[in-house]
Amino acid sequence: MNKPTDQVLSGLQALIEAATSDDVLARKLRMATTAGAIAEAAADAGIKLDPAAVVKHYARQLLEADDATTVHNFDLCSWDAGELLWAMQNWKG
């Protein structure tokens, strides 16, 4: 892994750990539907996460995995087809 990826992963792991002992933070993360909201929750826990770096980290994980792992990890997101198709139609190129 490269340094930026390591930093994002460390930040995400710290955020998950912090949420295990902070119900307010855990609730905020469950409600976070944007990269910005994830970064805001992290900031509340004293963790600096750049929204774009978080998104790129997850995308890199999908792209660099073998096919079966990529599909498995994508499926864990639990997006319904309507959400996914709507998002794809509205993505900037």
C-alpha positions as CSV (number, residue, x, y, z in Angstrom):
1,M,0.0,0.0,0.0
2,N,1.1,3.5,-0.5
3,K,1.2,6.2,2.2
4,P,-2.1,8.0,1.5
5,T,-3.9,4.6,1.4
6,D,-2.3,3.6,4.7
7,Q,-3.4,6.9,6.2
8,V,-7.0,6.5,5.1
9,L,-7.2,2.9,6.3
10,S,-5.7,3.8,9.6
11,G,-8.2,6.7,10.0
12,L,-11.1,4.4,9.1
13,Q,-10.0,1.8,11.5
14,A,-9.6,4.4,14.3
15,L,-13.1,5.7,13.4
16,I,-14.7,2.2,13.7
17,E,-12.8,1.7,17.0
18,A,-14.0,5.0,18.4
19,A,-17.6,4.2,17.4
20,T,-17.6,1.0,19.4
21,S,-17.5,3.0,22.6
22,D,-19.4,6.1,21.5
23,D,-23.1,5.6,20.8
24,V,-23.6,9.1,19.5
25,L,-20.7,8.6,17.0
26,A,-22.0,5.2,16.0
27,R,-25.5,6.6,15.3
28,K,-23.9,9.5,13.3
29,L,-22.0,7.0,11.2
30,R,-25.1,4.9,10.6
31,M,-26.9,8.0,9.3
32,A,-23.9,9.2,7.2
33,T,-24.9,8.8,3.5
34,T,-22.1,11.0,2.0
35,A,-18.3,11.1,2.1
36,G,-18.6,14.5,3.7
37,A,-20.8,13.1,6.5
38,I,-18.2,10.4,7.2
39,A,-15.5,13.0,7.4
40,E,-17.6,15.1,9.7
41,A,-18.2,12.1,12.0
42,A,-14.5,11.4,12.0
43,A,-13.7,15.0,12.9
44,D,-16.1,14.7,15.8
45,A,-13.9,11.9,17.0
46,G,-10.7,13.8,16.4
47,I,-9.8,11.9,13.3
48,K,-8.9,13.7,10.1
49,L,-10.3,12.1,6.9
50,D,-10.6,13.7,3.5
51,P,-13.9,12.8,1.9
52,A,-12.3,12.3,-1.6
53,A,-9.5,10.1,-0.1
54,V,-12.1,7.9,1.6
55,V,-14.1,7.4,-1.7
56,K,-10.9,6.7,-3.7
57,H,-9.8,4.2,-1.0
58,Y,-13.0,2.2,-1.3
59,A,-12.9,2.4,-5.1
60,R,-9.3,1.2,-5.2
61,Q,-10.3,-1.7,-3.0
62,L,-13.0,-2.7,-5.5
63,L,-10.8,-2.2,-8.5
64,E,-7.7,-4.0,-7.2
65,A,-9.4,-7.1,-5.8
66,D,-10.0,-10.3,-7.7
67,D,-13.4,-10.6,-9.4
68,A,-15.1,-12.7,-6.7
69,T,-13.9,-10.4,-3.9
70,T,-15.0,-7.3,-5.9
71,V,-18.5,-8.6,-6.3
72,H,-18.7,-9.7,-2.7
73,N,-17.5,-6.3,-1.4
74,F,-19.8,-4.4,-3.7
75,D,-22.8,-6.6,-2.6
76,L,-22.0,-5.7,1.0
77,C,-23.0,-2.1,0.2
78,S,-26.6,-3.3,-0.1
79,W,-27.6,-0.8,-2.8
80,D,-30.8,-1.5,-4.5
81,A,-30.9,-1.4,-8.3
82,G,-32.9,1.8,-8.3
83,E,-30.3,3.6,-6.1
84,L,-27.4,2.4,-8.1
85,L,-28.9,3.1,-11.5
86,W,-30.0,6.6,-10.4
87,A,-26.5,7.3,-9.0
88,M,-24.9,6.1,-12.3
89,Q,-27.1,8.3,-14.4
90,N,-26.2,11.3,-12.3
91,W,-22.5,10.8,-12.0
92,K,-20.3,13.4,-13.5
93,G,-18.0,12.2,-16.3
